[in-house]
Amino acid sequence: MNGDWLIRGRDGRLGVYLMSDDAVLCRAERTPGGPWEAPRRVGGDQKVHPALAVGQGADGYAHLASWWTTLKGVTGMVHSVHFRPLLAALDWAPLGHPDKKGDRTGTPAVAVDTQGRAHVFVRGIGTGLRMIAQKEKGGWDPWRDLKGQGLEGAPVAVTGESGCVQAYAAVSGGILHWRQEAPGTQPVLQEPLKAPVRTGTLRALATSPEHTTLFYTDDSGDVCAWRPGTEPVSVLAAAGPGPVAAIRTELDGHDCTLLAQRSASGRVAFAAYPTERESAGAWWAESGPQLPADAVVALAKDHEDRVVAAALSPSTGLLQLTRRKDEPGLALMAWRTV
């Protein structure tokens, strides 16, 4: 899965997306902060491949993108919109193939701009970046070739506070960055960053009206933060493999960035620091039980704007949650299985 698979819907209910063998499933709270429903299939009966991207707009709607193969053997990308966690999602709608025809090319990424238009990014057959975006009055523009070569792993996409969509992708020895100059325009390839990057560790977060921050793990094992136009900064040593989860939240009256990651010990590690002030330092603190080796971690805010952390094991479907307590600092409630 790629993107924010733990979301808060327009009605305050939390929901999570997970993959089965040939379908996307959703679990959601019955009421905000209440018990959880059993997993339900979303997107209709059409079978999809086990690759999912999730992006959420300011309107609270979740946009899902995946791959399918039709009964005639044609492979392409599909898109669905989920309006609320407890309502049925729209059936999967075909987007075609980013290179007109061929096999799957990689895991997509989705960002939703301030007008609610989804932008789907995916690696092309030639290892450059492709994008398809919704039109303002419905329908989709054609697939665009955004250039770039040698993409490794899945891209990540984010909408900045300015409303412009941005995308990042790892290449050998660096990171490529695409940015819209204005909302609704085609993202343009920017000056690349030369840096040792571990594939599969990218995570982007809007951190101010001017900037998005990209988190990645370098070859030395440090989590680094990079804002285009500046030099990357080492934040702290990675707690474990894979990307960090990241969210902005207020801690003791300060705008802070909270990171979470499954640690090498199998527990969830948390670290926080003042947003865009990596020089202030950050330290991991572990929480909760040991998780399965394939567990992934996500962060969101609930109906009371409290930070919620979720750990999901794709192989077992085990979902565990904790919430921040209503007290100073980052005190968490006991983890529970839902």
N, C-alpha and C positions, 0 to 999 in steps of 0.2 A: 504494500500500500504506500501511496505517496501523497502527502498533504495532511490536512487536519481531519483525521478520521474520528476524533472526538469533537462533537459540536454541540452548541446550545441552539435550539430552534427558536423561532419567533415567539413561541408560547412559553419559553423558559425551560422546557424539557431538555435534558441531555440525551444524546443519542450517539451510538458508535456504529461504524461500518466495518464489516469483516468479510473475508472471502471464504466461500466454500469451494468445492471442486469446480463448479461451473456456474456459480451465481454469486451475486452480492447480497449480503444479509445486513439487516439493520436491527439493532436492539435499542430500546428507548425507555425512559422513565414513563410510568403511567401518569404521574403527576410530578410537577417540579419538586425534586428532592425526595420523591417517593420510591416505591418498589419498581422493579424493571420488568418489562415484557420479555417474552421469549423471542428469539431471533425470527425475523420475517424476511422473506425474499422481496427484493425491490427491483424495479425495472421491467417487470413482466416475465413471461415464461422463457424468453429467448436465452439460451446458454451463452455465457461469456467466458473468456479465458481468465486465468488467475493473475490479473494485473489491474489494479484500480488506482485512480487518482481522484482526490476529493478537493474541491475548493468551495469556500463559502463567501457569499457576498454580504454587503452591509444590510441587505434586506432579510438576512437570515436563511435564505434558501441555499441548499447544498447542490452543487453541480458535480456529477459523477461522470467519469470517462473510463472506458475500458476497450478491449478488443473482442470481436466475435468473428466466427466463420459461418457464413450462410449455408443453407442446405445445398447450394450449388458449388460450394467450396471456395467462395470468394471471401477473403479476409479483409476486414476494415475496422475502423474505430467507431464507437458508439457513445452516445451522450444521454444522460437522464437528469431530470431536476426533481429534487425531493423538497417539498415545501414545508413540511413539518414532520418531526420524527414519527408521529403516530398516524400519519396519513400516507396513502399509497403514493409511490413515486410515479412519474410519467414513465411510460414504456420506453425502452431503449430506442433511440433514433439514430439511423446510420449517418456517419460523417464522411464515409469514403476512406480511401487509403491515402496517407500523406505523400506517397510517390505514385499515385494512381492505381498501382497494383503491386502485389508482392506479399510476403509473409509479414508477421509481426516484427516491428523494429525495436521495441523497447517499452518500458513503463512510461506512461504519459505523466504530465503535470497540468494542473488547472489553476488559473487565477480568475477572479471575477472582479470587473472594474466597478466604479461607483454608479454606473448606469445599469448594473445587473447583467452585463454581457460577459459570458464565459469565454475565456481564451484557453485553448487546449494546445499544449506543446508536446512534441515527441521527437525523438531522434529519427532521422530519415535513413533510407537504405545506404546512402553515401556518408553517413555519420555526421551530417550537418543537422541543424535544428529546423523543424517544420512547425507551423502554427496555423490553426483555423480559429476564427473568432465569430461570435454571433453578431448579426447586424442589429442596429438600434431598433428597427421596426420589424424584427422577426427574420427568421432564416439565418443562413450562414454565408459568410464570404468564402471564396475558394481557399484551398490550402496555400500557404505562402512559404517560400524558401527563405529562411532568415540567415542563411550562410553559416559559416563556421565549419570546422572539420575536426574529426577525431574525438567526438564526444564519447565519454566513458561513463557508463551508468546512466541513471535517470536524471533529467533536468529537474530543477525546482523553480516554482513561479510564485510571485507575491505581488500584491497591489499595495503601492505606497500610499501614504496619507494624502499625497497630491492627486490621487486617482489614477496615476500612471502604472501600467503593468510592467513588471520586470521579470526576467528569467536568467538563471545561472546554470552552468553545466561544467563539469570537470573534464579536462583534457590532460594528456600527458604533460606533466610539469606546469600545470596552471589551471586557471578558471576563465571561462568565457562569460560575458555579461551582455544582455540585450535590454534595452530600455526604450519605452515610448517617450517621445518628446512632448506629446500631448495626449490626453485620453482619446481613445478611438483610432489612433494612428498605428502604423505597423512598427513593432519594436525594432530598433536598430542596434547592430552589433557595435559594442564599445571597445575601448582599449582593454586588452586582456591583462589578467594578473599572472605574473610568473611566480609560482609558488609550488612547493611539493604538497600535493593534495591526495588524501586517501579516497578512492572512489567509493561512493555510497554514503558519504558523511555530510552532505550539504543540507543546510536548513536556513531559510531566509525569513526575516521578520522586519516589518515596518517599525522603525524606532524613533522617527521624528518627521516633521513635515518635509524635510529636505532629504532624508536618508532612509534606505533600507540597509540592514546589516545582514551579511552572510556569515553563518557559522560553518566551519569545516574543521576536520582533523588533519593535521599535517603529518609528514613522514616520521617526525620525532614523537608523535603521540599526543601533541598538545591540541586542545580546542582553540581555534583562532577565530577572531572576528574581523571582518573586512567590510568597510564602506567604500564603494568606488570613489576614486579621487583621493584616497588616503592609503597609507601603508597598512597591511594587516597587523593585528596585535594578538599576541598569545594571551589567552584568558586564564587557562589552567590546564593541567594534564587531564586527558580524557579519562572518564571513569570506566569506560568499556568501549566496545566496538559500536559501529553504526552512528547515525546522526543523533544530535541532541534534540529534545523537544524544547521549545522556547516560547515564552509569553511575557508580555509587559503587565505589571500589576503594581499597585501601591503597597509599599511596606513601610509602616511607621511614618506615613506622610511623604515618602519619597517615591518617585517614579523609578521602578526597578525592572530589570530583566531577569526572569527566573528561567534557569536551565534545568533539565532533568534528563537522565540517561540510565539505562540498565547498566549497573556496574559489573566489574569482573567477578565480584562475589555473588552476583545474582540478585542483589537487592536494587532498589531505585535510589539513585543519588541525586541530590538537589544542590544547586548553587545559585546565589543571587548577587547582583551588584547594581549600582546606580546606572540607569540606561545611558549608553554611549560613553560611559566612564570606566572602561576596562582597567585603567590604571589604578582604580580603587582596590582591585583585588577581589578574588572570589575563591571559596573553598567548598568542597563537596561535603555533604552530610547525608548518610544513608538512612533509609527508612523502609519499613515493611518487611514482608517475608521474602524468602528466596523464590525467584521466578523461573519458569522454564527457559531453556537456552534460547528459544526463538521469540521470547516476549519482546514486545515493543511498547514504548511509553509515549503518552500524549498528555498535553495540558490544555485546559479550557477554563472558563468561568461559568458558575452556575447562575440560577435565577436571582441569587442574592449577591452576585458579583464576587463570590468567593472562588479562589483558585481550586480547581479539581484536577487531580492527577489520576490517570488510568493506565493500567498495564494489561495488555492483551496478548495471549498466546495463540497465534493463528492455527497451530496444529491441534490444539485441544479446545479452543474456544473459551478458555478460562479468562474471565474478565474480573479485575480487582480494582477498587476505587478507594481514594481517600480525599478528604476535603480539608481546607485550611480552617483552623479553629478561629473563633472570634476573640482573638487576643493578640497582643503585640508579637512581632517577629513572625517566623514561619512555622509555627506549631501546627502539626497535622493531627487529624483524627486517626483512630485505628483503621488500618486497611480492612476492607471487607470484600468478600466475593459476591457478585451479583449474577 
